[in-house]
Every structure is written in structure tokens, then in C-alpha cells.
């Protein structure tokens, strides 16, 4: 960044170390690593600008900063060269939010059924504002927007390119392409659930094959583990098998009967949770990104796949992000560089608003402290610990989990260690995200020099 805090072009880590060692720059942010020059303004710098390319996903999103320059070939033709500068993999916590909200709803339902003190249920027909999304889906939009806004703050982003893909969940549920009236008729057209299951499983238990006994409708993937009521997730089970399975996944329950397990899994189809989440959030994500003040361009997922396969690259969210947008390999367009290291940003949240810790029935068990900062540190802060002696002697850097006693817990690559607050030094305040790095390798890099 310039001396007045304006974004400049990204530089190589060796160049950053040189600027810091000479005293020409200071560290503005630790993760992602940003330096601010002391002796240069934006007007005195040459800034070409970079593109931000985003590959949204249900559980993770890839973001990539890259520059794109035209070059002239040997025969006078012009082609485009893409060079990846920074890759970020954002990992969402939407599933955790969904499970926590389901657990909270279960607590309230149980208290009502037990005739205990409770909050009265709200009506099902209550109105919701336009564009409302469940918290687990809104989280995906908000976190993607937050990381994109941070990259726009620290880099001279001139354009944003996003992959926008719509999934045909009806066709995916059927397991084949559908035409015409088939879109209006599902698997249960003209049938009821129980009649369909009796016909499919020939009036026998799917787990033991028993016939002539009472049969229950059973979930292959239990509701308590995120299973749905889709017909492909339902089977018939006798009462003993239903009780023995309980909330176990079918893979564990039938681990000693692989033939029967394979037969059951053949009729189970891929869950549609991820596809439904992408369909529900793709337009809201575009609306949020347009508020950043940069042109936003949308591209299809098929275009991204074709670009990646033409370039001979492996599939990851970050590689897909580099391949988002229009490319013409027949003209000579090429990706010449992949970042070796990927910044992994994991959404961790900022703690809980609850004042008590509940037991498994939803009743208060422990009272939580009303303050979140102890001895100058909060849970999630990035700190550096210098341990003088003992098993964990040395210098460690990681996220801290605070305790009121001052004996904080530090997460390191080797595990969690207990460190006194006196041995800690603050590196960066917690912002609701955890940071790590991973290698992008696994295939030959297409990197080459480009003049």
C-alpha cells in the first residue's frame, strides 16, 4: 500500500523483505500480509490493476487475484496471458450454523412438550422481508463478500469475475435428464410414500430381509446427522433393525454385511443440499459484490471447467477461480502461473451471545463470563508466544483461546499448549476467521517467463 493507504500492485515476498529491512515499509496487516510504503504515493506509482475471480461453493469458495496482459506472438497475433498472484480458499461454517439452530429449536420444543418455562412458539405464517435467507445461507454470502471487500481494500482490483451456476435439482433427483411433463411428475407421481417403499423393497426389511413383520419407514442418513426426507433416503426396516440402527449411519450399521450395504447404497442418491444452497444464494452474492463499486461479470461453470481441462490443471476451488472467465486457447490464451501457497481462511465466528452453557436437555448448566477479554486478549486473537523452558520451549504463533485465570490455550501446528498471558505478544486482533496455508502443488506448474 502507498503511504496514504491506497492499494498498489502486489509484490514478491523477497521484495517485501527487502523493503522492510531497509526501513522503507512497515507491516500494515499480518494475515493476509500487507505492507505500507513510507516514501511512495499512489500518484508516483505505476498501477495496472488486477482482476478478482471467484468460484463460489457451498462448503468452500475460491478467490484469486491475477493480472491479465495482452502479448504479441511470433506471427503478429495477440493473445492473453494470465498470471495468478494470490489464491484464497474460504471455508464456510454454514453447516455448523444449521446444526446449532436445529439444536436450539430442539431445546425449545422439548421444553414446551415437558410443560416447562419456555418462549411461546412464533406463528408459521409470519412475514419475512424481501430477499430473506436462512442464517446458514446468508453466512455464505456475507463471508464471501467480506473476504472480497478485504482483497479490494488491499489490492487495486479493477474487475470482479464470478462463476454463476444454476443446478437442475429435479433432474439430479431423478438421476437422468428430464423432458416436458417429467418436470411436473416426480418419483411419487400417483403413489404414496409407504406404498412406493413397499413396492420397491418387496415388503421386506432392507437390513435383514425379514418379511411378514411390521415395517417402519427408516432414514438411511438419520435426521440428527443432516439426513433429509427425500424418497431416496428412505427404506423399510423391521422394528428390531430400526431400534438397533438408531442414529447410526448405514455404513457403520451394515459394515459386516457389505453385499446388503452395496444394494442399499445403489438406490441412495447424492444429497441436494449443496445444489439447493447454490441456487438460493447466487443472485444475492452478485448483488452484494456490486456494492463494492467494481464491474461484476458472471460466467458459467461449464466455461470454467473447459478452461481448466484445456490448461491441464487439477480441480480445486482456487484453481477454478483462476479459470473463471473467457479464454480462447486456440488463439494462444494461457495461464502462466499458479500461486504455490494458498491462504486458507476458515470462518470461526466471534463467539456466542448465550450467557449460559446448556446441558443436553437445554437447561442452563454453567454461567458464562460476561466479558470476552482477559488480560488484554480475546479468543481468536493471533499471538506469538515465547516459552522459555519446558516441553514446549520455543517460539509459537497461533490463535489463542482465553481463560479467566490467565493461563490461555494456544493452537499450534504441533497441538494445543497452555501458555501464561505474560509470555504472549499480540500479532493481530481476532476478526472471526482462522488462517492457515496449504500447498497448491500436485501437478506440473505451467509457469513460464513472459517478457
Buried (B, 14 or more C-beta within 10 A) or exposed (E): BBBEEBBBBBEEEEEBEEBEEEEEBEEEBEBBEBBBBEEBEBEEEEBEBBBBBBBBBBBBBBBBBBBBEEBEEEEEEEBBBBBBBBBBBBBBBBBBBBBBEBEEEEBBEBBEEEEEEBEEEEEEEEEEEEEEBEEBBBBBBBBBBBBBBBBBBBBBBBBBBBBBBEBEEEBBBBEEEBEEEBEEEEBEEEBEEEEBBBEBBEEBBBBBEBEEEEBBEBBBBBEEEEBBEBBBBBBBBBEEBBEEBEEEBBEEBBEEEEEBBEEBEEBBBEBBBBBBBBBBBBBBBBEBBEEBEBEBBBBEBEBBBBBBEBBEBEEBBBBBBBBBBEBEEEEBBBBBBBBEEBBBBBBBEEEEEEEEEBEEEBEEEEEBEEEBEBBEBBBBBBBBBEBEEEEBEEEBBBBBBBBEEBEBBBBBEEEEBEBEBEBBEEBBEBBEBBBBEEEBEEEEEEEEEEE
